[in-house]
Amino acid sequence: MAKLYFRYGAMNSGKSTSLLQAAFNYEERGQRILLAKPGIDTKGENSIVSRLGIERIVDFTISPEDNVREQFAVQSSGDDPEALVTHVDAPPVACLLVDEAQFLTREQVDDLLRIAVLDNVPVLAYGIRTDFRTHAFPGSARLMELSHSLEELKTICRCGRKAMFNTRRIGDTVVFDGDQVAIDGEDVWYESLCASCYLEASGGKLS
């Protein structure tokens, strides 16, 4: 039986780079993979973009109302005329890799488990665990509940300790109010901090 894997970490822990490396490893051995990401992640549009500058277009994006297992079935067949990537005479899919999995709904994570268990295709999901207020994203919380394997990808805080939390910044100002989702870009950016530096920045608050 294939398994559902959740590989998580704070911002800048190399999640997208790790995903793209895993995709390369599969393809180097002649195996076909599918790449997906939630459409709400507008950074890179239809591509997965690593902070190291590596970029690759996904096979499909996932909207909040989508049934991921149905999408996977269509994409794996190679018959979708609207597919972002065309697979000619498509062989069976050896693995589904999902970036920014924290943005999935709980029901979509349930679909990932079904793909692994019922369709016997390993699913590697990558994402962050908590938002800038230390609250779990719904997708991440469900992945923590369902995944066969949990792996933390580590990065360091500015003080040198292991970073655990993500602070949201607008310019140089740390903010603790706002919507759970705000994609980093020109106005918003994030810094990964250890628990001590996070509490110092927040004045001791955790939400």
matplotlib code that plots the C-alpha trace (Angstrom):
import matplotlib.pyplot as plt

x = [0.0, 1.3, 1.5, 0.6, 3.7, 3.6, 6.9, 6.5, 8.6, 8.7, 9.2, 12.5, 13.1, 13.5, 10.1, 9.7, 13.4, 12.9, 9.8, 11.5, 14.5, 12.1, 10.4, 13.8, 14.8, 11.6, 12.0, 15.7, 14.6, 12.2, 9.1, 6.2, 5.1, 2.3, 2.9, 0.0, -0.5, -3.5, -4.5, -4.7, -0.9, -0.4, 3.3, 4.8, 1.3, 1.1, 4.6, 6.4, 9.1, 12.0, 13.8, 17.0, 15.6, 14.4, 11.0, 8.7, 5.2, 2.6, 0.4, -2.7, -3.8, -6.4, -9.3, -11.1, -14.1, -12.2, -12.3, -8.5, -9.0, -11.1, -8.6, -5.8, -7.7, -8.2, -4.6, -3.2, -5.1, -3.4, -6.8, -7.4, -7.5, -7.0, -4.0, -1.2, 1.3, 0.6, 1.6, 1.7, 1.0, 1.1, 2.5, 1.1, 1.8, 4.4, 3.9, 1.8, 3.7, 1.7, 3.3, 1.8, -0.5, -1.4, -3.9, -5.9, -9.2, -9.6, -11.8, -9.0, -6.5, -8.9, -8.7, -4.9, -5.2, -7.7, -5.2, -2.5, -4.5, -7.2, -5.3, -2.0, 0.0, 2.3, 1.5, 4.2, 2.6, 4.8, 3.7, 4.0, 2.3, 1.1, 0.3, 1.7, -0.4, 0.7, -2.6, -2.7, -3.9, -6.8, -4.9, -1.9, -4.0, -5.7, -2.3, -1.0, -4.0, -4.0, -0.4, 1.4, 4.7, 5.5, 8.9, 10.0, 12.3, 14.4, 15.7, 17.3, 16.2, 18.2, 19.6, 20.8, 18.2, 15.8, 13.0, 9.4, 7.1, 6.4, 6.1, 4.3, 5.8, 4.7, 7.8, 9.8, 6.6, 5.7, 1.9, -0.3, -3.7, -5.2, -6.4, -4.8, -3.7, -1.6, 0.9, 4.3, 5.3, 5.9, 3.9, 4.0, 6.9, 7.6, 10.5, 11.0, 11.7, 12.4, 9.9, 12.0, 12.4, 8.7, 7.6, 10.0, 8.6, 4.9, 5.3, 4.7, 1.5, 0.8, -2.4]
y = [0.0, 3.5, 6.1, 9.8, 11.8, 15.3, 17.2, 20.5, 23.3, 27.1, 29.5, 29.2, 25.6, 24.4, 22.7, 23.6, 22.8, 19.4, 18.7, 19.5, 17.3, 14.4, 14.9, 14.9, 11.7, 9.9, 11.1, 10.2, 6.6, 6.8, 7.2, 9.5, 12.0, 14.6, 18.0, 20.1, 23.1, 25.1, 27.9, 30.3, 30.3, 33.0, 33.2, 31.7, 31.5, 27.9, 27.0, 25.8, 28.3, 27.5, 30.3, 29.0, 30.0, 26.6, 26.7, 24.1, 24.3, 22.1, 19.5, 21.0, 23.6, 23.0, 25.3, 25.2, 23.5, 20.8, 17.1, 16.3, 12.6, 13.2, 15.7, 13.2, 10.5, 12.8, 14.0, 10.5, 9.2, 11.9, 12.7, 16.2, 18.7, 21.6, 20.0, 22.4, 19.7, 17.3, 13.6, 11.6, 7.9, 8.5, 5.6, 5.0, 7.7, 6.7, 9.7, 12.8, 15.7, 18.7, 22.0, 24.6, 21.8, 24.0, 25.8, 22.6, 22.1, 19.2, 17.4, 17.7, 16.2, 13.3, 12.9, 12.7, 9.8, 8.1, 8.5, 6.8, 4.0, 3.3, 4.1, 2.9, 6.0, 7.7, 11.3, 13.7, 16.9, 19.8, 22.9, 25.0, 23.9, 27.2, 30.7, 34.0, 33.8, 30.3, 28.8, 25.6, 25.9, 23.5, 21.6, 21.2, 20.1, 17.4, 16.2, 15.9, 13.8, 11.5, 11.2, 7.9, 9.8, 13.2, 14.9, 18.3, 20.2, 22.5, 26.0, 28.5, 31.7, 34.9, 34.0, 30.6, 28.5, 26.2, 28.3, 27.2, 30.1, 32.5, 36.3, 38.4, 41.7, 44.7, 46.6, 46.4, 46.2, 42.9, 42.4, 40.0, 40.9, 40.1, 37.3, 33.9, 33.8, 36.6, 35.5, 37.1, 39.6, 43.4, 44.4, 41.3, 39.1, 36.6, 35.8, 32.4, 32.7, 30.5, 30.5, 32.9, 35.5, 35.1, 35.9, 38.9, 40.2, 39.7, 41.0, 37.6, 36.9, 33.7, 34.7]
z = [0.0, -0.9, 1.8, 2.4, 3.4, 4.9, 4.8, 6.7, 7.9, 8.6, 5.7, 3.9, 5.0, 1.5, 1.0, -2.7, -3.4, -1.7, -3.7, -7.0, -6.0, -5.3, -8.7, -10.4, -8.5, -9.7, -13.3, -13.4, -12.9, -15.8, -13.6, -14.3, -11.6, -11.3, -9.7, -8.2, -6.0, -4.7, -7.1, -4.2, -4.2, -6.9, -6.6, -9.7, -11.2, -12.6, -11.5, -8.3, -7.6, -5.3, -3.5, -5.1, -8.4, -9.7, -11.3, -12.9, -14.2, -12.4, -14.1, -12.4, -9.9, -7.2, -6.4, -3.1, -4.6, -6.5, -5.8, -5.9, -6.5, -9.5, -10.8, -10.3, -12.2, -15.2, -15.2, -14.7, -17.7, -19.9, -21.6, -20.2, -23.1, -20.6, -18.8, -18.1, -19.1, -21.9, -21.4, -24.7, -24.2, -20.5, -18.3, -14.8, -12.3, -9.8, -7.4, -6.8, -5.3, -3.9, -3.0, -0.5, 0.9, 3.8, 1.5, 0.8, 2.5, 5.0, 2.4, -0.2, 2.2, 2.7, -1.1, -0.9, 1.5, -0.8, -3.7, -1.6, -0.1, -2.7, -5.9, -4.5, -5.6, -3.0, -2.2, -1.1, 0.4, 1.3, 3.3, 6.4, 9.7, 11.2, 10.1, 11.3, 14.5, 15.3, 14.2, 12.2, 8.6, 8.0, 5.4, 7.6, 10.6, 8.5, 7.1, 10.7, 11.5, 8.5, 7.1, 7.4, 7.7, 9.1, 8.4, 9.5, 7.2, 9.4, 9.0, 11.4, 13.0, 12.8, 16.3, 15.1, 16.8, 15.0, 13.4, 14.3, 13.6, 10.7, 11.3, 8.8, 7.9, 5.9, 5.2, 8.5, 10.6, 12.2, 12.1, 14.0, 12.5, 9.1, 7.0, 7.4, 3.8, 2.3, -0.3, 0.1, -2.5, -2.8, 0.2, 2.5, 3.4, 6.1, 8.4, 10.2, 13.9, 16.8, 19.7, 21.8, 19.0, 18.0, 21.6, 21.7, 18.4, 19.5, 23.1, 24.5, 22.5, 20.7, 18.8]

ax = plt.figure().add_subplot(projection="3d")
ax.plot(x, y, z, "-o")
ax.set_aspect("equal")
plt.show()
